[in-house]
Amino acid sequence: MNKAQRELKKHVTEFMSVNRVTCRADGTVELRRHYYYRHGMTARTWGVEVGAGLPDGWKVVRTRDEFRAWPQNSYFLAVVAQEVKVE
């Protein structure tokens, strides 16, 4: 986990409702929110919610809905990465 990932993990755990934060070696960070009922939420709306709460320099690159039959946990996944600055 690099410094930027560590800072993002701290920010996310303080200001967002997530169940799991995983930092990957390729520099991406995976955020999971478990659910039992969707209540109208989709992977896309979860991605928009995550993107709105990210600090500057980070963006959502993909989202996914991992539905699993009970008793396993279903969850929304958002993968975020640092924005590449081209000069």
MDTraj code that builds the backbone (N, CA, C; nanometers):
import mdtraj as md
import numpy as np

residues = "MET ASN LYS ALA GLN ARG GLU LEU LYS LYS HIS VAL THR GLU PHE MET SER VAL ASN ARG VAL THR CYS ARG ALA ASP GLY THR VAL GLU LEU ARG ARG HIS TYR TYR TYR ARG HIS GLY MET THR ALA ARG THR TRP GLY VAL GLU VAL GLY ALA GLY LEU PRO ASP GLY TRP LYS VAL VAL ARG THR ARG ASP GLU PHE ARG ALA TRP PRO GLN ASN SER TYR PHE LEU ALA VAL VAL ALA GLN GLU VAL LYS VAL GLU".split()
xyz = np.array([
    [0.0854, -0.1170, 0.0000],
    [0.0000, 0.0000, 0.0000],
    [0.0902, 0.1235, 0.0000],
    [0.0664, 0.2113, -0.0984],
    [0.1476, 0.3319, -0.1040],
    [0.0834, 0.4433, -0.0213],
    [0.1510, 0.5570, -0.0122],
    [0.1045, 0.6670, 0.0724],
    [-0.0314, 0.7197, 0.0273],
    [-0.0505, 0.7362, -0.1030],
    [-0.1779, 0.7882, -0.1546],
    [-0.2928, 0.6932, -0.1219],
    [-0.2689, 0.5629, -0.1367],
    [-0.3724, 0.4645, -0.1036],
    [-0.4052, 0.4686, 0.0456],
    [-0.3032, 0.4828, 0.1282],
    [-0.3229, 0.4888, 0.2730],
    [-0.4084, 0.6108, 0.3110],
    [-0.3788, 0.7256, 0.2498],
    [-0.4566, 0.8468, 0.2773],
    [-0.6011, 0.8318, 0.2291],
    [-0.6194, 0.7701, 0.1107],
    [-0.7545, 0.7481, 0.0596],
    [-0.8317, 0.6536, 0.1515],
    [-0.7673, 0.5483, 0.1970],
    [-0.8337, 0.4523, 0.2860],
    [-0.8802, 0.5215, 0.4141],
    [-0.7965, 0.6075, 0.4694],
    [-0.8343, 0.6811, 0.5903],
    [-0.9532, 0.7722, 0.5619],
    [-0.9506, 0.8438, 0.4502],
    [-1.0597, 0.9345, 0.4129],
    [-1.1906, 0.8578, 0.3949],
    [-1.1843, 0.7474, 0.3230],
    [-1.3047, 0.6692, 0.2930],
    [-1.3663, 0.6112, 0.4197],
    [-1.2851, 0.5567, 0.5078],
    [-1.3392, 0.4967, 0.6295],
    [-1.3991, 0.6019, 0.7230],
    [-1.3518, 0.7269, 0.7154],
    [-1.4058, 0.8332, 0.7997],
    [-1.5345, 0.8928, 0.7438],
    [-1.5424, 0.9087, 0.6107],
    [-1.6499, 0.9877, 0.5520],
    [-1.7496, 0.9104, 0.4660],
    [-1.7288, 0.7810, 0.4444],
    [-1.8199, 0.7034, 0.3603],
    [-1.8664, 0.5788, 0.4354],
    [-1.9787, 0.5261, 0.3902],
    [-2.0319, 0.4033, 0.4475],
    [-1.9856, 0.2853, 0.3620],
    [-1.8724, 0.2259, 0.4002],
    [-1.8184, 0.1103, 0.3284],
    [-1.7905, -0.0010, 0.4286],
    [-1.7940, -0.1246, 0.3797],
    [-1.7665, -0.2385, 0.4659],
    [-1.6242, -0.2895, 0.4516],
    [-1.5631, -0.2619, 0.3358],
    [-1.4290, -0.3136, 0.3129],
    [-1.3550, -0.2242, 0.2158],
    [-1.2281, -0.1973, 0.2455],
    [-1.1410, -0.1199, 0.1584],
    [-1.0177, -0.2063, 0.1309],
    [-0.9904, -0.2340, 0.0030],
    [-0.8777, -0.3183, -0.0345],
    [-0.7872, -0.2399, -0.1284],
    [-0.6596, -0.2274, -0.0920],
    [-0.5606, -0.1594, -0.1754],
    [-0.4872, -0.2635, -0.2587],
    [-0.4831, -0.2438, -0.3882],
    [-0.4202, -0.3376, -0.4803],
    [-0.2808, -0.2898, -0.5205],
    [-0.1972, -0.3837, -0.5623],
    [-0.0600, -0.3527, -0.6019],
    [-0.0531, -0.2645, -0.7260],
    [-0.1564, -0.2684, -0.8102],
    [-0.1552, -0.1863, -0.9316],
    [-0.1938, -0.0408, -0.9048],
    [-0.2173, -0.0049, -0.7771],
    [-0.2486, 0.1324, -0.7405],
    [-0.3964, 0.1607, -0.7258],
    [-0.4821, 0.0654, -0.7604],
    [-0.6260, 0.0858, -0.7455],
    [-0.6690, 0.0517, -0.6028],
    [-0.7873, 0.1002, -0.5681],
    [-0.8460, 0.0723, -0.4371],
    [-0.9879, 0.0241, -0.4603],
    [-1.0245, -0.0880, -0.3992],
    [-1.1585, -0.1438, -0.4126],
    [-1.2392, -0.1115, -0.2869],
    [-1.3599, -0.0588, -0.3088],
    [-1.4500, -0.0254, -0.1994],
    [-1.5735, -0.1139, -0.2105],
    [-1.6121, -0.1752, -0.0994],
    [-1.7296, -0.2631, -0.0989],
    [-1.8329, -0.2137, 0.0004],
    [-1.9591, -0.2258, -0.0395],
    [-2.0719, -0.2005, 0.0510],
    [-2.1635, -0.3220, 0.0431],
    [-2.1776, -0.3924, 0.1545],
    [-2.2651, -0.5098, 0.1587],
    [-2.4107, -0.4662, 0.1646],
    [-2.4984, -0.5513, 0.1119],
    [-2.6417, -0.5233, 0.1212],
    [-2.7186, -0.6536, 0.1338],
    [-2.8359, -0.6414, 0.1945],
    [-2.9301, -0.7525, 0.2011],
    [-3.0442, -0.7251, 0.1038],
    [-3.0899, -0.6004, 0.1039],
    [-3.1872, -0.5522, 0.0055],
    [-3.1238, -0.4353, -0.0681],
    [-3.1519, -0.4226, -0.1955],
    [-3.0939, -0.3129, -0.2742],
    [-3.1616, -0.1789, -0.2473],
    [-3.2913, -0.1789, -0.2197],
    [-3.3669, -0.0551, -0.1964],
    [-3.3472, 0.0451, -0.3095],
    [-3.3484, -0.0032, -0.4339],
    [-3.3361, 0.0839, -0.5500],
    [-3.1934, 0.1198, -0.5886],
    [-3.0963, 0.0803, -0.5091],
    [-2.9561, 0.1116, -0.5388],
    [-2.9064, 0.0200, -0.6503],
    [-2.8234, 0.0747, -0.7380],
    [-2.7585, -0.0030, -0.8433],
    [-2.6087, 0.0193, -0.8330],
    [-2.5329, -0.0583, -0.9061],
    [-2.3880, -0.0397, -0.9074],
    [-2.3526, 0.0996, -0.9602],
    [-2.4305, 0.1470, -1.0574],
    [-2.4041, 0.2802, -1.1136],
    [-2.4284, 0.3902, -1.0096],
    [-2.5400, 0.3823, -0.9355],
    [-2.5663, 0.4850, -0.8347],
    [-2.4644, 0.4776, -0.7202],
    [-2.4188, 0.3580, -0.6880],
    [-2.3133, 0.3422, -0.5869],
    [-2.1858, 0.4093, -0.6358],
    [-2.1520, 0.3918, -0.7638],
    [-2.0334, 0.4553, -0.8202],
    [-2.0417, 0.6068, -0.8176],
    [-2.1589, 0.6611, -0.8474],
    [-2.1789, 0.8067, -0.8425],
    [-2.1623, 0.8576, -0.6992],
    [-2.2178, 0.7845, -0.6035],
    [-2.2061, 0.8225, -0.4627],
    [-2.0597, 0.8202, -0.4173],
    [-1.9887, 0.7168, -0.4562],
    [-1.8472, 0.7069, -0.4207],
    [-1.7683, 0.8202, -0.4862],
    [-1.7917, 0.8429, -0.6144],
    [-1.7195, 0.9479, -0.6866],
    [-1.7391, 1.0856, -0.6264],
    [-1.8591, 1.1118, -0.5761],
    [-1.8868, 1.2415, -0.5153],
    [-1.8106, 1.2610, -0.3844],
    [-1.7779, 1.1515, -0.3169],
    [-1.7100, 1.1617, -0.1882],
    [-1.5593, 1.1461, -0.1936],
    [-1.5043, 1.1252, -0.3128],
    [-1.3601, 1.1050, -0.3250],
    [-1.2851, 1.2373, -0.3180],
    [-1.1636, 1.2347, -0.2616],
    [-1.0819, 1.3563, -0.2632],
    [-1.0306, 1.3845, -0.4045],
    [-0.9806, 1.5050, -0.4258],
    [-0.9268, 1.5423, -0.5567],
    [-0.8157, 1.4469, -0.5987],
    [-0.8132, 1.4158, -0.7276],
    [-0.7088, 1.3293, -0.7805],
    [-0.7475, 1.1830, -0.7912],
    [-0.8666, 1.1477, -0.7467],
    [-0.9149, 1.0095, -0.7535],
    [-1.0431, 1.0045, -0.8348],
    [-1.0653, 0.8939, -0.9055],
    [-1.1887, 0.8769, -0.9823],
    [-1.2317, 0.7304, -0.9807],
    [-1.3600, 0.7077, -1.0008],
    [-1.4146, 0.5721, -1.0097],
    [-1.3893, 0.5214, -1.1511],
    [-1.3259, 0.4046, -1.1630],
    [-1.2969, 0.3497, -1.2961],
    [-1.3928, 0.2379, -1.3355],
    [-1.4521, 0.1701, -1.2376],
    [-1.5548, 0.0696, -1.2706],
    [-1.6332, 0.0333, -1.1448],
    [-1.7542, -0.0176, -1.1689],
    [-1.8404, -0.0625, -1.0596],
    [-1.8981, -0.1985, -1.0958],
    [-1.9443, -0.2687, -0.9937],
    [-2.0008, -0.4013, -1.0167],
    [-2.0958, -0.4362, -0.9026],
    [-2.1999, -0.5116, -0.9349],
    [-2.2942, -0.5617, -0.8358],
    [-2.2696, -0.7114, -0.8228],
    [-2.2212, -0.7533, -0.7074],
    [-2.1942, -0.8950, -0.6812],
    [-2.3097, -0.9526, -0.5999],
    [-2.4136, -1.0000, -0.6694],
    [-2.5278, -1.0583, -0.6005],
    [-2.5002, -1.2044, -0.5700],
    [-2.5277, -1.2434, -0.4460],
    [-2.5128, -1.3824, -0.4044],
    [-2.6347, -1.4216, -0.3227],
    [-2.6813, -1.5411, -0.3431],
    [-2.7985, -1.5891, -0.2693],
    [-2.7665, -1.6015, -0.1202],
    [-2.8686, -1.5754, -0.0394],
    [-2.8522, -1.5871, 0.1048],
    [-2.8049, -1.7265, 0.1397],
    [-2.7144, -1.7489, 0.2304],
    [-2.6658, -1.6625, 0.3366],
    [-2.5357, -1.5899, 0.3037],
    [-2.4891, -1.5945, 0.1819],
    [-2.3663, -1.5236, 0.1469],
    [-2.3932, -1.3740, 0.1340],
    [-2.2870, -1.2938, 0.1463],
    [-2.3003, -1.1485, 0.1376],
    [-2.3019, -1.1018, -0.0066],
    [-2.4011, -1.0221, -0.0413],
    [-2.4035, -0.9519, -0.1686],
    [-2.3425, -0.8146, -0.1447],
    [-2.2782, -0.7579, -0.2468],
    [-2.2154, -0.6280, -0.2269],
    [-2.2010, -0.5525, -0.3584],
    [-2.1925, -0.4200, -0.3440],
    [-2.1563, -0.3331, -0.4552],
    [-2.0067, -0.3095, -0.4458],
    [-1.9395, -0.3105, -0.5597],
    [-1.7958, -0.2888, -0.5650],
    [-1.7685, -0.1671, -0.6517],
    [-1.6860, -0.0775, -0.6027],
    [-1.6382, 0.0372, -0.6804],
    [-1.4868, 0.0346, -0.6791],
    [-1.4260, 0.0396, -0.7961],
    [-1.2810, 0.0416, -0.8073],
    [-1.2399, 0.1848, -0.8405],
    [-1.1526, 0.2416, -0.7593],
    [-1.1076, 0.3796, -0.7812],
    [-0.9573, 0.3805, -0.8082],
    [-0.9143, 0.4794, -0.8858],
    [-0.7731, 0.4941, -0.9197],
    [-0.7386, 0.6424, -0.9221],
    [-0.6103, 0.6710, -0.9126],
    [-0.5646, 0.8086, -0.9210],
    [-0.5757, 0.8557, -1.0647],
    [-0.6156, 0.9818, -1.0809],
    [-0.6209, 1.0401, -1.2145],
    [-0.4799, 1.0668, -1.2633],
    [-0.4572, 1.0372, -1.3893],
    [-0.3252, 1.0598, -1.4490],
    [-0.3209, 1.2010, -1.5047],
    [-0.2226, 1.2783, -1.4635],
    [-0.2091, 1.4146, -1.5112],
    [-0.1120, 1.4179, -1.6286],
    [-0.1592, 1.4660, -1.7419],
    [-0.0759, 1.4754, -1.8616],
    [-0.0395, 1.6221, -1.8815],
    [0.0873, 1.6463, -1.8952],
    [0.1335, 1.7848, -1.9142],
    [0.1961, 1.8018, -2.0493],
])
top = md.Topology()
chain = top.add_chain()
for i, resn in enumerate(residues, 1):
    res = top.add_residue(resn, chain, resSeq=i)
    for name in ("N", "CA", "C"):
        top.add_atom(name, md.element.get_by_symbol(name[0]), res)
traj = md.Trajectory(xyz[None], top)
